[in-house]
Amino acid sequence: MPYGRRYPPRMSGPKTHGPGRRDLSRYGPRRYGPQGPTLGGLAVQALSSVERGYDLLAPDFDHTPFRTPDGFLRATRDGLAPLGPFEDGLDLCCGTGAGLDVTAALCRRSVTGVDVSAGMLERARRAAPRAALVRADARALPFAPASFDLAVTFGALGHFLPRDLPALFGQAHRVLRPGGRLAFPLPGPPRPGSRAALGLLAFDTAMRVRNAVWRPPFVMYYRVLTFGVLRSVLVRTGFTVETYAMAEFGRREDGSPRCRLVVATRPTRAAQASGAAGTSPGPPAL
């Protein structure tokens, strides 16, 4: 494969059954339906590292609300289609592979998924057997410069502290070709004082307390990832940034979109020389 080591097809995910192995199915009632994880299993996962936690959750992950909803995936695909065509695509932090179909629909030549969790990659291999799957840290991608035209990520940015974002976006910039795009959907922040805002604050606080008293840390902080923060880091990394309203999710009372598609472009040499980013036809930018 031209884009690094393919995930071994015979390599299995983490074992949770058998002598000396933790059987998560016995820890309390199941959440999110009969195929979802158990309450105790979620607790064990939450007290693990990010990598180990997702290894444990992988068999049940697609039956939880943590999986990116199909509506977001379809809207992202439809929003990016006018900006193509693309040849080679990369799904950063691909998890169980929900977003690999989006990349495959947009890219004519190859699709690659990267994740740090072996368990999640094993599930992704079943979901997208034709994709090249690589176990790696997204902050240290094992690909040659200018290997891809498109990189996407879904729901993974909260697993990176703000100080890690320059490395994450810097790697995406490095492996994209000039004119290549990094794209991700970004819901707008909840209205201050709303139930959603209070829930997000409570979750953020709980994670900070957990990480203050328990090791290894489990990084999952979505409250601090505002568009302003992300845009600032993307621009400093060398991207030009546009946003597109995702009309499928409607608008707020103030007229702002409930969700935006963020598209960061690595400028071409011509665009860099002129001091302006090239533009492509697409949905109305906001």
C-alpha positions as CSV (number, residue, x, y, z in Angstrom):
1,M,0.0,0.0,0.0
2,P,1.4,3.5,-0.9
3,Y,0.1,5.1,2.4
4,G,1.9,3.1,5.1
5,R,1.4,-0.2,6.9
6,R,-2.0,-1.8,6.3
7,Y,-3.7,-2.9,9.5
8,P,-3.1,-6.7,9.6
9,P,-6.3,-8.4,8.4
10,R,-5.9,-11.3,10.9
11,M,-5.3,-9.1,13.9
12,S,-8.2,-9.3,16.3
13,G,-9.5,-6.7,18.7
14,P,-9.1,-6.9,22.4
15,K,-10.2,-10.1,24.1
16,T,-12.9,-9.6,26.7
17,H,-13.7,-13.2,27.4
18,G,-11.8,-16.3,28.6
19,P,-9.6,-17.1,31.5
20,G,-7.9,-14.1,32.9
21,R,-9.8,-11.7,30.7
22,R,-12.3,-9.2,31.7
23,D,-15.9,-10.0,30.6
24,L,-17.6,-6.6,30.4
25,S,-21.0,-8.1,29.6
26,R,-21.4,-9.1,33.3
27,Y,-21.2,-5.6,34.7
28,G,-24.8,-4.6,35.2
29,P,-27.7,-3.9,32.8
30,R,-27.1,-2.9,29.2
31,R,-27.4,0.8,28.2
32,Y,-28.7,2.1,24.8
33,G,-30.6,-1.2,24.0
34,P,-30.0,-4.9,24.1
35,Q,-26.8,-4.7,22.0
36,G,-25.3,-1.7,23.8
37,P,-22.6,-1.7,26.5
38,T,-23.3,-2.5,30.1
39,L,-23.3,0.2,32.7
40,G,-20.4,-1.4,34.5
41,G,-18.6,-1.8,31.2
42,L,-18.9,1.9,30.5
43,A,-17.5,2.6,34.0
44,V,-14.5,0.4,33.3
45,Q,-14.0,2.1,29.9
46,A,-14.2,5.6,31.5
47,L,-11.5,4.7,34.0
48,S,-9.1,3.5,31.3
49,S,-6.9,5.5,28.9
50,V,-8.4,6.7,25.7
51,E,-6.8,3.9,23.7
52,R,-7.7,1.1,26.1
53,G,-11.1,2.6,26.7
54,Y,-12.0,2.4,23.1
55,D,-10.5,-1.1,22.8
56,L,-13.0,-2.2,25.4
57,L,-15.9,-0.3,24.0
58,A,-15.3,-1.3,20.3
59,P,-17.6,-4.3,20.2
60,D,-20.6,-2.3,21.4
61,F,-19.7,1.2,20.1
62,D,-22.0,1.2,17.1
63,H,-24.9,0.6,19.4
64,T,-24.3,3.8,21.4
65,P,-25.1,7.4,20.8
66,F,-21.4,8.1,20.6
67,R,-21.3,6.9,17.0
68,T,-21.6,9.8,14.5
69,P,-25.3,9.8,13.3
70,D,-25.9,8.9,9.7
71,G,-27.5,12.3,9.1
72,F,-24.2,14.0,9.9
73,L,-22.3,11.6,7.6
74,R,-24.7,12.1,4.7
75,A,-24.7,15.9,5.1
76,T,-20.9,16.0,5.2
77,R,-20.7,13.9,2.0
78,D,-23.3,16.1,0.2
79,G,-21.5,19.3,1.4
80,L,-18.1,18.1,0.2
81,A,-19.2,16.6,-3.2
82,P,-19.3,20.0,-5.0
83,L,-15.7,20.7,-3.8
84,G,-14.3,17.5,-5.5
85,P,-13.4,15.4,-7.3
86,F,-10.9,13.9,-4.9
87,E,-8.5,11.0,-5.5
88,D,-7.2,9.8,-2.2
89,G,-9.0,10.2,1.2
90,L,-8.0,9.9,4.8
91,D,-10.4,9.5,7.8
92,L,-8.6,10.7,10.9
93,C,-9.6,8.8,14.1
94,C,-11.9,6.6,12.0
95,G,-13.1,4.5,14.9
96,T,-15.3,1.7,13.8
97,G,-15.4,3.1,10.3
98,A,-18.7,4.9,10.2
99,G,-17.2,7.8,8.1
100,L,-15.2,5.6,5.7
101,D,-18.2,5.3,3.5
102,V,-18.2,9.1,3.2
103,T,-14.6,9.1,2.1
104,A,-15.2,6.2,-0.3
105,A,-18.1,8.0,-1.9
106,L,-16.0,11.1,-2.5
107,C,-12.6,9.6,-3.4
108,R,-12.0,7.8,-6.7
109,R,-8.7,6.0,-6.0
110,S,-8.0,5.1,-2.3
111,V,-9.4,5.4,1.2
112,T,-7.3,5.2,4.4
113,G,-8.5,5.2,8.0
114,V,-6.3,5.9,11.0
115,D,-7.0,5.3,14.6
116,V,-5.0,4.6,17.8
117,S,-7.4,1.9,19.0
118,A,-6.8,-1.7,17.7
119,G,-10.3,-2.7,18.8
120,M,-11.9,0.1,16.8
121,L,-9.8,-0.7,13.8
122,E,-10.9,-4.3,13.9
123,R,-14.5,-3.2,13.7
124,A,-13.6,-0.8,10.9
125,R,-12.1,-3.6,8.9
126,R,-15.4,-5.4,8.9
127,A,-17.3,-2.3,8.0
128,A,-14.9,-1.2,5.2
129,P,-12.9,-4.2,4.0
130,R,-11.4,-2.3,1.0
131,A,-10.0,0.5,3.0
132,A,-6.4,0.6,4.2
133,L,-6.4,0.8,8.0
134,V,-3.5,2.0,9.9
135,R,-3.0,2.1,13.7
136,A,-1.3,5.4,14.5
137,D,-1.6,8.6,16.5
138,A,-3.2,11.3,14.4
139,R,-0.5,13.7,15.8
140,A,2.3,11.6,14.2
141,L,0.9,10.3,10.9
142,P,3.1,7.6,9.2
143,F,2.4,8.9,5.7
144,A,4.6,10.8,3.1
145,P,3.9,14.5,2.6
146,A,1.2,15.3,0.1
147,S,-0.4,11.9,0.1
148,F,-4.1,12.8,0.2
149,D,-6.6,15.2,-1.4
150,L,-9.1,15.0,1.4
151,A,-9.0,14.4,5.1
152,V,-12.2,14.1,7.3
153,T,-12.8,13.5,11.0
154,F,-16.0,12.9,12.8
155,G,-16.5,13.5,16.6
156,A,-12.9,13.0,17.5
157,L,-11.6,16.5,18.2
158,G,-12.7,16.5,21.8
159,H,-10.1,13.8,22.5
160,F,-7.3,16.3,21.9
161,L,-6.3,19.0,24.4
162,P,-6.1,22.5,22.9
163,R,-2.3,22.3,23.2
164,D,-2.4,19.2,20.9
165,L,-4.4,20.8,18.1
166,P,-1.3,22.4,16.4
167,A,0.3,18.9,16.1
168,L,-3.0,17.4,14.9
169,F,-3.7,20.0,12.3
170,G,-0.1,20.3,11.3
171,Q,0.0,16.6,10.4
172,A,-3.2,17.0,8.4
173,H,-1.6,19.9,6.6
174,R,1.6,17.9,5.9
175,V,-0.1,14.9,4.4
176,L,-2.5,16.9,2.2
177,R,-1.6,18.0,-1.3
178,P,-1.8,21.7,-2.2
179,G,-5.4,22.4,-2.6
180,G,-6.4,19.5,-0.4
181,R,-9.2,19.8,2.2
182,L,-9.6,18.9,5.8
183,A,-13.3,18.8,6.7
184,F,-15.5,18.1,9.7
185,P,-19.0,18.9,10.9
186,L,-19.2,21.2,13.9
187,P,-22.5,21.7,15.8
188,G,-23.0,25.2,17.2
189,P,-22.7,25.7,20.9
190,P,-25.9,25.2,22.9
191,R,-27.8,28.2,24.1
192,P,-26.4,29.5,27.5
193,G,-28.5,28.3,30.4
194,S,-30.2,25.6,28.3
195,R,-30.5,22.0,29.4
196,A,-27.9,21.0,26.7
197,A,-25.5,23.7,27.9
198,L,-25.8,22.6,31.5
199,G,-25.4,19.0,30.5
200,L,-22.2,19.8,28.6
201,L,-20.9,21.8,31.5
202,A,-21.6,18.9,33.9
203,F,-19.9,16.4,31.6
204,D,-16.9,18.6,31.2
205,T,-16.6,19.1,34.9
206,A,-16.9,15.4,35.6
207,M,-14.1,14.6,33.1
208,R,-11.9,17.2,34.7
209,V,-12.5,15.9,38.2
210,R,-11.9,12.3,37.0
211,N,-8.6,13.2,35.3
212,A,-7.5,15.1,38.4
213,V,-7.8,12.1,40.7
214,W,-7.3,9.1,38.4
215,R,-4.6,8.0,36.0
216,P,-4.3,7.4,33.1
217,P,-6.3,10.4,31.9
218,F,-9.2,10.0,29.5
219,V,-9.3,13.2,27.4
220,M,-12.8,14.1,26.2
221,Y,-13.4,17.9,26.4
222,Y,-15.9,19.2,23.8
223,R,-17.0,22.3,25.6
224,V,-13.8,24.2,24.9
225,L,-13.8,23.3,21.1
226,T,-15.5,26.4,19.8
227,F,-15.3,27.4,16.1
228,G,-13.1,30.4,17.1
229,V,-10.5,28.2,18.8
230,L,-10.4,25.7,16.0
231,R,-10.3,28.3,13.3
232,S,-7.4,30.1,15.0
233,V,-5.3,27.0,15.2
234,L,-6.1,26.0,11.6
235,V,-5.1,29.4,10.3
236,R,-1.8,29.4,12.2
237,T,-1.1,26.0,10.8
238,G,-1.3,27.3,7.3
239,F,-4.9,26.5,6.2
240,T,-7.5,28.8,4.8
241,V,-10.9,28.2,6.5
242,E,-14.4,28.4,5.2
243,T,-17.7,27.2,6.7
244,Y,-20.9,26.0,5.1
245,A,-24.3,25.8,6.6
246,M,-25.6,22.3,6.9
247,A,-29.2,23.1,5.9
248,E,-30.4,19.6,7.0
249,F,-30.2,20.7,10.7
250,G,-32.0,24.0,10.4
251,R,-31.2,27.3,12.0
252,R,-31.5,28.8,15.5
253,E,-33.8,31.6,16.4
254,D,-31.0,34.1,15.7
255,G,-30.6,32.8,12.2
256,S,-27.3,31.0,12.7
257,P,-27.0,27.4,11.5
258,R,-27.3,24.7,14.0
259,C,-24.4,22.9,12.4
260,R,-21.6,24.0,10.0
261,L,-19.3,22.1,7.8
262,V,-15.8,23.4,8.5
263,V,-13.5,23.1,5.4
264,A,-9.9,24.0,5.8
265,T,-7.8,24.1,2.6
266,R,-4.1,23.8,2.2
267,P,-3.4,26.7,-0.3
268,T,-1.9,26.0,-3.7
269,R,1.3,27.7,-4.5
270,A,-0.6,30.1,-6.8
271,A,-2.9,31.0,-3.9
272,Q,0.0,31.5,-1.6
273,A,1.7,33.8,-4.1
274,S,-1.4,35.9,-4.5
275,G,-2.1,36.0,-0.8
276,A,-5.6,34.7,-1.2
277,A,-7.1,31.2,-1.0
278,G,-8.6,29.6,-4.1
279,T,-12.3,29.0,-4.0
280,S,-14.4,26.2,-5.2
281,P,-18.2,26.1,-5.9
282,G,-20.1,24.7,-3.0
283,P,-23.0,25.5,-0.6
284,P,-23.4,29.0,0.7
285,A,-20.5,29.9,3.0
286,L,-21.3,31.3,6.5
